[in-house]
Amino acid sequence: MQTLNELILDESNIALHPMMGNSFQLNVVGSEILKLLQSGETKEGIIALLHQKYGIAEDDLFIDVSDFIAKLKIYGLVQ
């Protein structure tokens, strides 16, 4: 996840990849997921943490977190 760790996240939830010149607007939860991925958290760990914090059903979180990670793959930010 070298590329993912190169992303810079600002206080406006904009993730910038300086080498690629791309920026991505994230919502609050997307920013939280990104930070957790950068810290090495697994998808299952992220789902558990978000479930505990927001009380969202784990089945719904599985779909949303999986979709977010799939989009990161499309942009070449994770493998």
Secondary structure, 3 states (H helix, E strand, C coil): CHHHHHCEECCCCEEEECCCCEEEECCHHHHHHHHHHHCCCCHHHHHHHHHHHHCCCHHHHHHHHHHHHHHHHHCCCCC
